[in-house]
Amino acid sequence: MEILAFILVSVVIIIIPGPNVLVIVSTSIVQGKVRGLQTVAGTSTAMLIQLGIAALGTSWFVSTMANGLVWVKWLGVVYLLYLGLNHLLAISNTFNTQISAVCTFQRGFWVSLTNPKTILFFSAFLPQFTSTAISYQLQIVMLSLIFWLLAVALDSGYALLADKLSSTLRIKGLANYQHGVSGVLYLGAGTILATTKHG
């Protein structure tokens, strides 16, 4: 029963659009589903690191690590705002510049990693679904893996849906609006990250 409750709560948390989802959707709209899924690979890799720190670190280590990364958040905000403005300025440009797989992976990775609050969230969220019946550490590892797999699946779903939206825009001759939609999403992601309070 505990595991079912954990899965349901995790799904709700993951599907609520945050910086990660908005970056994945933005990339898929302009660059297509392959690049979108590569962005998912980046966000998922960063999430593994965050889950590892939250699961294996002591409360002191987790708090210290998160506090030490607060300044990194503002680098992420600046980066997202830059991407947003760049796409908005490209609205009138009919030429769609392709970016590499490495770039899309790094984009997802750094946007995900620059939210230090995620580490604190995991460290507070996961223990709520443990019991005294079996090893605490084993439960934390299992819950972390389940959450990560759900995130990969749902984020990939976002990437595929965004690609469908992009195809619809192209069919209707609204290709330039892809940059507009993407730019607004990046700016939204930057605003969400900037207004996220630490601790």
N, C-alpha and C positions, 0 to 999 in steps of 0.2 A: 504493500500500500504506500509506504514511504517513497519507494522508487517511482511509482506512478505519479504521485504528487510532485516529485522532483522534476520529472519529465514535463508535466503540464506547465509548471511554473517556469521552467527553463524555456519552453517553446514561446510562452507569452513574452518573456524578457527578450529573447532573440529577435522575434518578429517586429518588435517596436523599433522603428527606424532611428538609428543613431549614426554617428560619423562613419562607422564601418559600412553599414548598409547603403548610405547615401553615396559613398565613394564607389562601391561596387556597382550600384545602379547607374551612376554617372558614366563610369568607364564603359559599361555594356551598351549604353545608349549611343555613345559616339564611336566606340571602337569595335563593338560586337561581342558576342557571347564568349569567344575564346579568350579575349583580353579580360573580360569580366570575370571569368573563372580563374584566370591567373591572378587577378586582384584578390579573389577569395583565398587562393593559396597563400598570398602574402598576409592577409588579415589572420588567417588560421594559424600560420606559423608564429606570428606575434602572440596570438592567444595561447598557444602551447607554452610559450615562455612565461606569460603572465599566470597561467594556471599552475605551472610548475613552481613558481615563486610562492604563490598563495598556498599551494598544497603542502610543499615540503619545508617552507621557511617557518621560523617561529614568529609569534605576533610582533616581537621587537624588530626582527629582520624585515618583515613585510612592511611595517610602518615606516622604518628607516628607508627602505628601498623606494616606497611610494613617495615619501617626502623628498627624497633626493632627485626624483624624476619630475617634480612639479614644473620646473623651468622648461622641461622638454615639451610640455603641453603647449606652450606658447609658440614653439617652433612649428608644431603641428597646425596651430591656428593660422599662422602666417602662410604656411605652405598651402593649406586649403583655400584661403582667401586668394592667394596667387593663382591657383588652378581655376577658381571660379571666375575671376576677372579675365583670365586668359581666354576662357571659353566664351564669355560674353562678348569679348572683343572680336572673336572669330565668327560671330553670327553671319556677317556679310561675306565671309570667305567660303566659297563653294568647294575649295580643295580641302579634303579631309586628311590631315597629316597623321600617319600611322606611327604609333610608338611601339617600342620593343617589348618582348615578354618580360625581360629583366626590369624595365621601367614600370610596367604595370604591377609586377610582383612587389617591387620596392615601394611603390605608392601605397599599396594595401598594407604592407608590413609596417611602414613608418607611421601611417595614420592610426593604425591600431595600437602600436606600441606607445605613441605619444599621449595616450590617455592613462595616466598613472592611477586614476581612481579605480580602474578596472581591477587592479591587483587587490586593493582594499575590499572591493565588492566581492570578489571571489572568496577572499579569506573570511568574510562574514557570512556569505550566502551558503557555501558548501557545508559547513559544520551543522547547519540547522537540520540537515536530512540524514545525519548519522545516528547510529544506535550503539548501545553498549554490548550488543550481542557478538559482534566480530571486531577485528582489528580496526581501530580508528583510521590509521594511515592507509590501510587497504581500501576502506570505504571512500576516503577522500580521493584516492587515485581513480577508483571506479567512477565516482561521480564526475570527476574532472573529465574523464574520457567520454562519458555519455554526453556531457554538456558540449564538449568540443565536436563530437560527431553530429549532434543536432545543429550546432552552429554552421558547420561545413555544409550540411544538407540544405538548411533553410537559406543560407546566404547564396548558395549555388542556385536555388530556386529564384531568388531575387535577380540574379544575373541573367537567367534564362528569360524571365518575364520582361526584364528591361530590354533585352534584345528583341523580343516580340514587339514591344512598343516602338523601338527604333525602326523595325521593318515596316510597321504601319505608317510611320511618319514619312519614310522614303517612298512608299507606294502612293501616298497622297500628295507627293511633291513638296513636303515640308521638311526636307533634309536639313535646312539651315536652322530650324527650330531645335534640332538635336543639341546644338551647342548652347542654345539659350536655356533649355531644360537642364542640361548638364551643369552649366554655369551656376544656375540658381541652386541646384542640389549641392554643389561644392560650397557655395557661400553659406547654405543652411548647415552643412556639416561643420564648417568652421565656427559658426555662431553657437551651435550646440556644444562644441568642445570648449569654446571660450567661456560659456556661461555655466559649465559644469563645475560645481564647487567641490573643492578637495576636502576629503575627510568627512 
